[in-house]
Amino acid sequence: MEDPEEIEPAKNEPTSEESEAKQPDRPSSNASVARCIRAFNRAYRKKIDELGEGANDSEARLVGKTFYMRALPPLAGIGNIRDFIACITYAQLVELVSPKEAETLFACTKIALSALRRET
């Protein structure tokens, strides 16, 4: 599993809400991916602070993952579906979701795309 430092922002990046809106935690040209990463990082850091130094970060990663998943765009409209795919692909690359979870989520995108095609 990738270290959480890989998903956290660099130490020299701004941390204010305004700055975060302008600069995602990790370079991404996709605003949805950046939003999901920020959701993970905020929840992860808050949980790490609650647990204290030296604690195992698996609980914090689980909380972060929950917030990452909640930040996913809805599977409505082609743009949102593309963004959803980008977010899940990123999550799989950093080992936030397992290949099996990604497979299930990608199956959901297929259903959404099928429904979208039937509408037009």
C-alpha atoms as one frame of an Amber mdcrd trajectory, in Angstrom:
protein
   0.000   0.000   0.000   1.302   3.452  -0.820   2.417   5.621   2.069  -0.032
   8.395   2.956   2.757  10.915   2.366   2.358  10.165  -1.343  -1.199  11.407
  -1.229  -0.517  14.336   1.089   0.519  17.744  -0.222   4.121  18.850  -0.259
   5.162  20.661   2.911   5.647  23.966   1.102   2.146  24.087  -0.398  -0.384
  26.555   1.060  -2.881  25.095   3.511  -5.627  27.749   3.719  -9.060  26.938
   2.300  -8.633  29.570  -0.388  -5.250  28.248  -1.448  -6.499  24.647  -1.471
  -9.272  25.631  -3.851  -6.654  27.043  -6.228  -3.980  24.365  -5.780  -5.016
  20.740  -5.333  -3.098  18.555  -2.892  -1.532  16.767  -5.812  -1.119  18.013
  -9.359  -4.175  17.038 -11.356  -5.858  18.577 -14.327  -9.093  16.924 -13.183
 -10.987  18.945 -10.585 -12.936  15.901  -9.383  -9.777  13.922  -8.684  -8.322
  16.925  -6.845 -11.531  17.240  -4.774 -11.404  13.545  -3.826  -7.730  13.797
  -2.859  -8.437  16.842  -0.671 -11.334  15.007   1.001  -9.050  12.056   1.747
  -6.249  14.250   3.066  -8.449  16.322   5.364 -10.099  13.261   6.897  -6.804
  11.369   7.121  -4.996  14.230   8.866  -7.861  14.802  11.299  -7.908  11.118
  12.265  -4.110  10.990  12.613  -4.301  14.010  14.927  -6.974  12.218  16.998
  -4.944   9.011  17.190  -1.693  10.722  18.092   1.863  10.104  16.972   3.068
   6.573  16.605  -0.393   5.163  15.965  -1.013   2.763  13.107  -2.422   4.777
  10.226  -4.722   2.044   8.861  -7.727   3.485  10.700  -6.928   6.962   9.369
  -6.618   5.593   5.817 -10.002   3.910   6.170 -11.593   7.179   7.310  -9.836
   9.015   4.481 -11.067   6.446   1.984 -14.635   6.928   3.187 -14.404  10.661
   2.555 -12.679  10.088  -0.804 -15.557   7.869  -1.894 -18.153  10.374  -0.670
 -16.507  13.056  -2.799 -16.907  11.012  -5.998 -19.047  12.687  -8.640 -22.502
  11.211  -9.209 -22.909   8.807 -12.098 -25.149  11.211 -13.988 -24.058  12.736
 -17.269 -21.090  11.875 -19.421 -18.761  14.420 -17.775 -19.456  13.114 -14.283
 -19.036   9.527 -15.436 -15.641  10.368 -16.929 -14.634  12.120 -13.707 -15.848
   9.149 -11.647 -13.665   6.842 -13.750 -10.672   9.173 -13.281 -11.181   9.230
  -9.502 -11.476   5.454  -9.215  -8.481   4.934 -11.482  -6.403   7.255  -9.303
  -7.622   5.524  -6.121  -6.634   2.164  -7.554  -3.197   3.440  -8.573  -2.424
   4.634  -5.044  -3.920   1.428  -3.620  -6.756   3.203  -1.860  -9.233   0.784
  -3.436  -8.534  -2.842  -4.240  -8.709  -4.164  -7.778 -11.930  -5.988  -6.824
 -13.511  -2.782  -5.489 -12.439  -0.925  -8.631 -13.935  -3.674 -10.790 -17.278
  -3.281  -9.001 -17.178   0.504  -9.308 -16.280   0.326 -13.009 -19.252  -2.028
 -13.506 -21.418   0.750 -12.049 -20.059   3.153 -14.657 -20.986   0.689 -17.410
 -24.562   0.612 -16.129 -24.668   4.407 -15.950 -23.317   4.709 -19.498 -25.855
   2.182 -20.729 -28.682   4.118 -19.098 -27.358   7.358 -20.568 -27.278   5.865
 -24.078 -30.891   4.715 -23.734 -31.971   8.261 -22.814 -30.618   9.782 -26.030
